[in-house]
């Protein structure tokens, strides 16, 4: 059976778009048609990351783009918490955490308007996996037992400082948060 002829499509580009096509075609070492096929395929596979389509990606961009947050391997995070837990200066660490929560409460009221938005932001940091049980009740599945105090303290401090009321109860490997 003979190969099927490609479907021809004519498009109109402004000058900037045309120059971009020419530049990318040259960089990729391919034809305009192949560049367009690749671009369409890439867009189809990644359109969910366009602003507003994927909350988690939006949170990552918001947190990382400003340079005020880092990506840290979970094992490194657990090692640091273990070190803090065994340090004679651990109370200084927890006081510092309260100061950071206060600073965040002052910086983020336009980005965190509800308790759920706070929990979603912290879940995006991979401190826990968030399960929404109802509009007012959430389960936070922790990555490790050693993270429990940090997560609980962070949530309690931040909620209080931003004016939300919540009860945080501990289970074996999770926290339960009830908005009151």
C-alpha positions as a Python dict, from the first residue, in 0.01 Angstrom:
ca = {
    (1, 'X'): (0, 0, 0),
    (2, 'X'): (146, 341, -94),
    (3, 'X'): (234, 589, 181),
    (4, 'X'): (-40, 836, 261),
    (5, 'X'): (32, 1192, 146),
    (6, 'X'): (75, 1445, 425),
    (7, 'X'): (-206, 1690, 483),
    (8, 'X'): (-105, 2041, 383),
    (9, 'X'): (-194, 2333, 607),
    (10, 'X'): (-134, 2700, 537),
    (11, 'X'): (-99, 2939, 830),
    (12, 'X'): (-39, 3312, 864),
    (13, 'X'): (237, 3428, 1100),
    (14, 'X'): (332, 3773, 1220),
    (15, 'X'): (695, 3873, 1168),
    (16, 'X'): (806, 3777, 1522),
    (17, 'X'): (647, 3433, 1497),
    (18, 'X'): (804, 3375, 1156),
    (19, 'X'): (1149, 3473, 1287),
    (20, 'X'): (1100, 3235, 1579),
    (21, 'X'): (1010, 2951, 1341),
    (22, 'X'): (1319, 3023, 1133),
    (23, 'X'): (1545, 3036, 1440),
    (24, 'X'): (1406, 2714, 1589),
    (25, 'X'): (1418, 2534, 1255),
    (26, 'X'): (1785, 2621, 1220),
    (27, 'X'): (1863, 2523, 1582),
    (28, 'X'): (1680, 2191, 1548),
    (29, 'X'): (1833, 2119, 1208),
    (30, 'X'): (1497, 2016, 1071),
    (31, 'X'): (1225, 2134, 835),
    (32, 'X'): (952, 2381, 926),
    (33, 'X'): (697, 2103, 890),
    (34, 'X'): (884, 1877, 1132),
    (35, 'X'): (927, 2167, 1376),
    (36, 'X'): (552, 2234, 1367),
    (37, 'X'): (474, 1863, 1421),
    (38, 'X'): (708, 1853, 1720),
    (39, 'X'): (569, 2179, 1861),
    (40, 'X'): (209, 2056, 1829),
    (41, 'X'): (293, 1725, 1993),
    (42, 'X'): (480, 1900, 2276),
    (43, 'X'): (192, 2141, 2330),
    (44, 'X'): (-63, 1857, 2337),
    (45, 'X'): (144, 1667, 2595),
    (46, 'X'): (211, 1972, 2815),
    (47, 'X'): (-89, 2204, 2779),
    (48, 'X'): (-190, 2129, 3138),
    (49, 'X'): (104, 2336, 3266),
    (50, 'X'): (-31, 2656, 3116),
    (51, 'X'): (-101, 2901, 3400),
    (52, 'X'): (-413, 2806, 3586),
    (53, 'X'): (-450, 2457, 3442),
    (54, 'X'): (-239, 2268, 3696),
    (55, 'X'): (-241, 2409, 4050),
    (56, 'X'): (64, 2212, 4159),
    (57, 'X'): (278, 2333, 3867),
    (58, 'X'): (162, 2689, 3936),
    (59, 'X'): (272, 2650, 4299),
    (60, 'X'): (613, 2514, 4194),
    (61, 'X'): (667, 2804, 3955),
    (62, 'X'): (553, 3054, 4217),
    (63, 'X'): (781, 2913, 4486),
    (64, 'X'): (1091, 2835, 4279),
    (65, 'X'): (1097, 3126, 4034),
    (66, 'X'): (1165, 3382, 4305),
    (67, 'X'): (1468, 3192, 4433),
    (68, 'X'): (1333, 3180, 4790),
    (69, 'X'): (1272, 2802, 4788),
    (70, 'X'): (1484, 2502, 4698),
    (71, 'X'): (1429, 2150, 4574),
    (72, 'X'): (1563, 1910, 4835),
    (73, 'X'): (1580, 1532, 4813),
    (74, 'X'): (1349, 1366, 5065),
    (75, 'X'): (1634, 1161, 5213),
    (76, 'X'): (1836, 1479, 5275),
    (77, 'X'): (1531, 1639, 5437),
    (78, 'X'): (1488, 1342, 5671),
    (79, 'X'): (1858, 1347, 5760),
    (80, 'X'): (1835, 1716, 5850),
    (81, 'X'): (1528, 1662, 6068),
    (82, 'X'): (1700, 1369, 6239),
    (83, 'X'): (2002, 1590, 6307),
    (84, 'X'): (1778, 1864, 6449),
    (85, 'X'): (1596, 1613, 6667),
    (86, 'X'): (1922, 1498, 6826),
    (87, 'X'): (2076, 1845, 6855),
    (88, 'X'): (2110, 2027, 7188),
    (89, 'X'): (2006, 2340, 6991),
    (90, 'X'): (1675, 2192, 6872),
    (91, 'X'): (1469, 2453, 7061),
    (92, 'X'): (1648, 2726, 6867),
    (93, 'X'): (1541, 2547, 6546),
    (94, 'X'): (1175, 2539, 6656),
    (95, 'X'): (1189, 2907, 6751),
    (96, 'X'): (1330, 2979, 6407),
    (97, 'X'): (1043, 2782, 6251),
    (98, 'X'): (795, 3004, 6435),
    (99, 'X'): (973, 3314, 6301),
    (100, 'X'): (958, 3176, 5946),
    (101, 'X'): (586, 3097, 5986),
    (102, 'X'): (530, 3456, 6101),
    (103, 'X'): (720, 3594, 5801),
    (104, 'X'): (525, 3370, 5563),
    (105, 'X'): (195, 3473, 5722),
    (106, 'X'): (288, 3836, 5651),
    (107, 'X'): (407, 3766, 5294),
    (108, 'X'): (141, 3528, 5168),
    (109, 'X'): (-210, 3651, 5254),
    (110, 'X'): (-285, 3723, 4886),
    (111, 'X'): (-178, 3371, 4785),
    (112, 'X'): (-325, 3180, 5078),
    (113, 'X'): (-684, 3283, 5137),
    (114, 'X'): (-819, 2959, 5284),
    (115, 'X'): (-689, 2681, 5509),
    (116, 'X'): (-716, 2444, 5213),
    (117, 'X'): (-486, 2665, 5005),
    (118, 'X'): (-229, 2653, 5286),
    (119, 'X'): (-247, 2274, 5300),
    (120, 'X'): (-221, 2250, 4919),
    (121, 'X'): (88, 2473, 4921),
    (122, 'X'): (257, 2261, 5188),
    (123, 'X'): (154, 1940, 5008),
    (124, 'X'): (323, 2077, 4695),
    (125, 'X'): (644, 2087, 4902),
    (126, 'X'): (601, 1709, 4951),
    (127, 'X'): (582, 1742, 5328),
    (128, 'X'): (278, 1513, 5306),
    (129, 'X'): (14, 1376, 5071),
    (130, 'X'): (-311, 1567, 5116),
    (131, 'X'): (-647, 1392, 5127),
    (132, 'X'): (-959, 1609, 5141),
    (133, 'X'): (-1219, 1425, 5347),
    (134, 'X'): (-1471, 1712, 5344),
    (135, 'X'): (-1468, 2090, 5312),
    (136, 'X'): (-1344, 2117, 5672),
    (137, 'X'): (-1152, 1794, 5730),
    (138, 'X'): (-824, 1677, 5580),
    (139, 'X'): (-586, 1386, 5627),
    (140, 'X'): (-214, 1447, 5581),
    (141, 'X'): (-23, 1128, 5504),
    (142, 'X'): (333, 1187, 5619),
    (143, 'X'): (650, 1075, 5442),
    (144, 'X'): (808, 972, 5772),
    (145, 'X'): (740, 974, 6145),
    (146, 'X'): (1020, 1226, 6197),
    (147, 'X'): (835, 1487, 5986),
    (148, 'X'): (528, 1483, 6212),
    (149, 'X'): (640, 1753, 6457),
    (150, 'X'): (763, 1984, 6182),
    (151, 'X'): (445, 1954, 5975),
    (152, 'X'): (216, 1987, 6277),
    (153, 'X'): (402, 2288, 6416),
    (154, 'X'): (417, 2458, 6077),
    (155, 'X'): (44, 2414, 6018),
    (156, 'X'): (-59, 2521, 6369),
    (157, 'X'): (168, 2828, 6369),
    (158, 'X'): (80, 2944, 6020),
    (159, 'X'): (-295, 2887, 6062),
    (160, 'X'): (-295, 3082, 6388),
    (161, 'X'): (-87, 3369, 6250),
    (162, 'X'): (-300, 3412, 5937),
    (163, 'X'): (-622, 3397, 6137),
    (164, 'X'): (-749, 3045, 6062),
    (165, 'X'): (-863, 2813, 6338),
    (166, 'X'): (-777, 2446, 6306),
    (167, 'X'): (-737, 2140, 6524),
    (168, 'X'): (-447, 1912, 6431),
    (169, 'X'): (-458, 1558, 6570),
    (170, 'X'): (-182, 1301, 6543),
    (171, 'X'): (-225, 946, 6420),
    (172, 'X'): (54, 696, 6370),
    (173, 'X'): (166, 798, 6020),
    (174, 'X'): (-64, 1089, 5949),
    (175, 'X'): (-215, 1407, 6082),
    (176, 'X'): (-582, 1493, 6078),
    (177, 'X'): (-672, 1860, 6034),
    (178, 'X'): (-1016, 1993, 6116),
    (179, 'X'): (-1099, 2353, 6030),
    (180, 'X'): (-1310, 2506, 6309),
}
